[in-house]
Every structure is written in structure tokens, then in C-alpha cells.
Amino acid sequence: MNWIPAAEVKKSRYEQQFGDLDERSLVRKGNAAYAAGLALLMAGEGEAADWFRRAAARWRESWSGGESWGRPVGALKASLLAHDDAAVEELAPWTLELGSATAESPIGRYAAAIALLALGRWPEARHVAESLRERDDFPHDVADALAYISAHDVAGYAEAVESVVASFETRDEHLEDVAVADTALALQELARRRGMEHTLPASPVLPGSE
């Protein structure tokens, strides 16, 4: 993919506004900004962080309760990829205050696990991650990676996160049609916060592969 032209398309979509800036419009803007950030990240452009911050802000603004757990997840992932520690430190407690750790939805639990890992609350993160590993409606390799980060199991994490990358290489659908293993990249940021370093193999869905 030609990443710079792709980023320009997503930026243009972000700027478009039809009608009121309501919840759905904010979500669309968040999606477009995140896709622009991913494309710029793949192109090695420092501007990516600005677009990740926009995505996090729009998704946070769009939250209206209910089961829209993908929005806190997205806001946290975007802030991690932007290396915006201040935003992560604000979003993580907010995500937990929403009741994500005890949510019935696996995506709610996922949001909680990310938040707890971002805050360095390892035992609590492990408890939530283990609850995800027991489910059949959540990717097992992502749950494994979260659990291994919380347990500081480098070998287990390496296998799990590489499985996550492989799943992105073979899937047919990606957010905004931007084929980037953003989940693996966010997991890498969480692993670094745990003092774990693992270099991912080259992949067309990761930066630096071209």
C-alpha cells in the first residue's frame, strides 16, 4: 500500500462534516483519524502521533455509556501508540470507572486489561486477562498476550504477540481498510511498560517492513 496517499485520504475523511457533530459522527472521525495515524506510522512519519491523539479525543467524546466498549479500547490504544503518557494516565482510570473490569462484554474486559496494564496494576490485570482466556468470544492469542504481560512471562508473550501479528496478515477486513497490526503494536507498548522487550519479525502489517 502507498501509505502517504492513504493517509491523505483518511485525513480528508476526518475533515468532512455532514450534519451535526453527533455520536456517530465523532466515531467516524475517530476511525478516520486512527487510520490516518496508522498509515503515517507505516510510512515512518512523526505526524502519526498527532492523528492518534485526535482519534483518542474523538472516541472519548463519543462515549455515551452502554456497551460501546470499543471506544475506550480505541482511545487507550491510540494514546499508547502516540506515546502520550498524560492521556494514558487520564484515560486508564476513566475506563476502569466505567465498570469495564466487571463488564459482561469481553471487549469491556479487554478495555479494563489494557487500562490496568497501562497503570502497572499487574495482579489485577492478570485476573481480568485470565477471565478473557476462558472465553470463546475473544481472540485467545490477545488474551494470552495480556496475561503474559501481567505475569512478566517474556517467552509466552513472544509467542502470543507473534500469533496476533499472523492473524492480521491473514484477515480480510481491517479498520478503514488499513492493514496494520495495531493490536500487536499496542501490546508491544504495554509490554515495554512491564519491562519486557521483544522484537517482532518483519511483516507487511508492521512498520519497517518495506
Summary of the structure (lengths in Angstrom):
residues: 210
radius of gyration: 16.2
end to end distance: 10.1
largest distance: 50.4
contacts: 709
relative contact order: 0.11
helix: 69%
strand: 0%
